[in-house]
Amino acid sequence: MRTTYRMRPGRFLGIPAAGLILLGVAAVLWGLGVPAAAVAVFGVLGGLVVLAGLWILARPPVLLKLASDDVQVRGLRTAWKDITEVGRTGTTQGQAIILRTKQAEHSVLIPVQWLAPARVDQLETELRERLNTANGYKIWDGTAAEPADPAE
């Protein structure tokens, strides 16, 4: 099963806002009596930027994809067998989820601020579960072995 996590849409509110500013400039130019060609350029450009911004808000860029055999972060694909640990670390840009690999210089950072706040804990849990599954680990339920089944 493949799970996809997208960037937080709020990061991209500036794009449609810039388009609205361009539309405002077109309106001001029209009000000042500037030639219609200049008004049309700003109007069309502003409209296109608004539409592109709304598209990005509706479908933000993919941050990572989780599959049963690998994880793909911003286009970089890493096999689960190469990942040794999932954790959190502090960076100069804030908290990040780190996927430590067998080679320390190839560790992958996922900035927490790029995700919707409700999805951060869900992502961490899913990453740990998939890493455990890939390594064949099972969560101990706290029960002891059956007395009829002596340990050797």
SULVEN-V733118 format. One record per pair of residues at least 12 apart in sequence whose C-alpha atoms are under 8 Angstrom apart, sorted by sequence separation. I is the first residue (numbers start at 0). J is the second residue. D is the distance in whole Angstrom. If there is no record, write none. Layout:
I_J_D ; I_J_D
This chain:
25_37_8 ; 26_38_7 ; 61_73_7 ; 85_97_6 ; 86_98_7 ; 96_108_6 ; 97_109_6 ; 25_38_5 ; 84_97_8 ; 85_98_5 ; 95_108_6 ; 96_109_5 ; 25_39_7 ; 84_98_6 ; 85_99_6 ; 95_109_5 ; 96_110_6 ; 83_98_8 ; 84_99_5 ; 95_110_4 ; 96_111_7 ; 25_41_5 ; 26_42_8 ; 82_98_6 ; 83_99_6 ; 84_100_7 ; 94_110_6 ; 95_111_5 ; 24_41_7 ; 25_42_5 ; 82_99_6 ; 83_100_5 ; 93_110_7 ; 94_111_6 ; 95_112_8 ; 82_100_4 ; 83_101_6 ; 92_110_8 ; 93_111_8 ; 94_112_7 ; 22_41_6 ; 81_100_6 ; 82_101_6 ; 93_112_8 ; 21_41_6 ; 22_42_5 ; 81_101_6 ; 21_42_7 ; 21_44_7 ; 22_45_5 ; 21_45_5 ; 22_46_7 ; 20_45_7 ; 18_44_7 ; 19_45_6 ; 18_45_4 ; 19_46_8 ; 96_123_8 ; 17_45_8 ; 18_46_6 ; 18_47_7 ; 18_48_5 ; 19_49_7 ; 17_48_7 ; 18_49_5 ; 17_49_8 ; 15_48_6 ; 16_49_7 ; 14_48_7 ; 15_49_4 ; 18_52_8 ; 14_49_7 ; 15_50_7 ; 72_107_8 ; 15_51_7 ; 14_51_8 ; 15_52_4 ; 72_109_8 ; 86_123_8 ; 14_52_5 ; 15_53_6 ; 85_123_8 ; 13_52_8 ; 12_52_7 ; 11_52_7 ; 85_126_7 ; 85_127_6 ; 11_55_7 ; 12_56_7 ; 11_56_7 ; 84_130_8 ; 8_55_8 ; 9_56_8 ; 8_56_5 ; 82_130_8 ; 8_57_8 ; 8_58_8 ; 79_129_8 ; 8_59_6 ; 79_130_6 ; 7_59_7 ; 6_59_6 ; 80_133_7 ; 5_59_6 ; 6_60_6 ; 79_133_6 ; 80_134_7 ; 5_60_6 ; 6_61_6 ; 5_61_4 ; 6_62_6 ; 4_61_6 ; 5_62_5 ; 3_61_7 ; 4_62_6 ; 5_63_7 ; 3_62_8 ; 4_63_5 ; 3_63_6 ; 4_64_6 ; 3_64_4 ; 2_64_6 ; 3_65_6 ; 67_129_7 ; 1_64_7 ; 2_65_5 ; 1_65_5 ; 2_66_7 ; 1_66_5 ; 68_133_7 ; 0_66_6 ; 1_67_7 ; 67_133_8 ; 0_67_6 ; 10_113_8 ; 7_112_8 ; 7_113_6 ; 6_113_5 ; 7_114_5 ; 6_114_5 ; 7_115_5 ; 5_114_7 ; 6_115_7 ; 4_114_8
